[in-house]
Amino acid sequence: MRQQRWFAPAALAIGLFAINVVARLIIRLFFDGNDSAENTASVIMFALIGLTLAVWTFVACQRKRPSEWLLPDLVFGALGGLLLTVLIGPFISGGQPFKSGAGDFFFQVWLYAGFAIGGTLLGYWVAMLFGRDFRSRSLKAYSETRAAKPRKVVRR
């Protein structure tokens, strides 16, 4: 089943939604009514989502080229997690998606997108920094094979 094409984006979306569910349950059970604690927990939740995407990107970019993992897996997984978070997540904490108005709804969408993009870039940049991304490893392998071949002798 893990070999199926849909598994990676679905697992990523469910994992990101699970982070949201845990954060919403913690807010509902321990900090209900405390606005500053709720805001802090929400920022920590978005930071964990960004960190999760950074780690996922770091691991994915080592095995495949960006055209194979970026659009199909990461974008659809993060988009699925976003839709689950903003449309189903509020019901967990006893609310509704548009209860606070469209402004709060779209603020959450932009915040999620910002942390998701930031986490993805962070993971890819760290992989590039350490030379662990697919392109750096391909260039290293190419240079090693070129250096290993003996030089052709030209007779004149």
C-alpha positions in Angstrom: 0.0 0.0 0.0 2.9 2.4 0.7 3.9 2.0 -2.9 0.7 3.6 -4.2 1.1 7.1 -5.6 -1.6 8.5 -3.4 -0.2 7.2 -0.1 2.5 9.9 0.5 0.2 12.9 0.0 -2.6 11.3 2.0 -0.2 10.4 4.9 1.2 13.9 4.9 -2.3 15.5 4.9 -3.4 13.3 7.8 -0.2 13.9 9.7 -0.6 17.7 9.4 -4.3 17.4 10.4 -3.3 15.3 13.4 -1.0 18.1 14.6 -4.0 20.5 14.3 -6.3 18.1 16.2 -3.9 17.7 19.1 -3.4 21.5 19.3 -7.2 22.1 19.2 -7.8 19.5 21.9 -5.1 21.0 24.1 -6.6 24.5 23.7 -10.1 23.2 24.4 -9.2 21.1 27.4 -6.7 23.3 29.2 -6.9 26.9 27.9 -10.5 27.4 27.1 -11.3 31.2 27.3 -7.7 32.3 27.7 -7.0 34.2 24.5 -3.2 34.7 24.9 -2.7 31.0 25.6 -4.9 30.1 22.6 -2.9 32.4 20.3 0.4 30.9 21.6 -0.8 27.4 21.1 -2.0 28.3 17.6 1.4 29.7 16.7 3.2 26.6 18.1 0.8 24.5 16.0 1.7 26.3 12.8 5.4 26.2 13.7 5.1 22.4 14.1 3.3 22.2 10.8 6.2 24.1 9.2 8.8 22.0 10.9 7.0 18.8 9.8 7.1 20.0 6.2 10.7 21.0 6.6 11.7 17.5 7.7 9.5 15.8 5.1 11.1 18.0 2.4 14.6 17.3 3.7 14.0 13.5 3.5 12.1 13.6 0.1 14.6 15.8 -1.7 17.4 13.3 -1.1 15.7 10.5 -2.9 13.9 12.1 -5.8 14.3 15.1 -8.0 12.0 18.1 -7.3 9.6 17.5 -10.2 8.7 14.1 -8.7 8.1 15.1 -5.0 7.3 18.8 -5.0 4.0 19.1 -6.9 2.4 15.7 -6.5 3.3 14.8 -3.0 4.1 18.0 -1.1 1.6 20.4 -2.6 -1.4 18.0 -2.6 -0.5 16.7 0.9 -0.2 20.3 2.3 -3.3 21.4 0.5 -5.2 18.4 1.9 -4.0 19.2 5.4 -5.0 22.8 4.9 -8.5 21.9 3.8 -8.9 19.5 6.7 -7.5 22.0 9.2 -9.7 25.0 8.2 -12.9 23.1 7.3 -13.1 20.2 9.7 -10.7 21.4 12.5 -13.1 24.0 14.0 -15.7 21.3 14.7 -13.2 19.6 17.1 -12.9 22.7 19.2 -16.6 23.2 19.3 -16.9 25.9 16.6 -17.6 26.3 12.9 -15.3 27.3 10.0 -16.9 30.7 9.4 -18.1 31.4 12.9 -15.7 34.3 13.5 -16.1 35.6 10.0 -14.4 35.3 6.7 -11.5 37.5 7.9 -10.4 35.0 10.5 -10.9 32.1 8.2 -8.7 33.5 5.5 -6.2 34.7 8.0 -5.8 31.1 9.1 -5.5 30.0 5.5 -2.7 32.6 4.9 -0.9 31.7 8.1 -1.0 28.0 7.2 0.3 28.7 3.7 3.1 30.9 5.0 4.3 28.3 7.5 4.0 25.5 4.9 6.0 27.4 2.3 8.5 28.5 4.9 9.0 25.0 6.2 9.3 23.6 2.7 12.0 26.1 1.8 13.8 25.6 5.1 14.0 21.8 4.5 15.2 22.2 1.0 17.7 24.8 1.8 19.2 22.7 4.7 19.5 19.8 2.3 21.2 22.0 -0.2 23.5 23.4 2.4 24.7 20.0 3.4 24.9 18.8 -0.2 22.2 16.1 0.4 19.7 17.2 -2.2 19.2 15.1 -5.4 21.0 17.6 -7.7 24.1 18.0 -5.5 24.4 14.2 -5.1 24.0 13.7 -8.8 26.7 16.3 -9.6 29.0 14.7 -7.0 28.5 11.3 -8.6 29.1 12.7 -12.0 32.3 14.4 -11.0 33.6 11.3 -9.3 33.0 9.2 -12.4 34.7 11.8 -14.6 37.7 11.9 -12.3 37.9 8.1 -12.1 38.2 7.6 -15.9 41.7 7.6 -17.2 42.7 10.3 -19.6 42.8 9.4 -23.2 46.3 9.6 -24.8 46.3 11.5 -28.0 49.0 10.4 -30.4 50.5 12.9 -32.8 
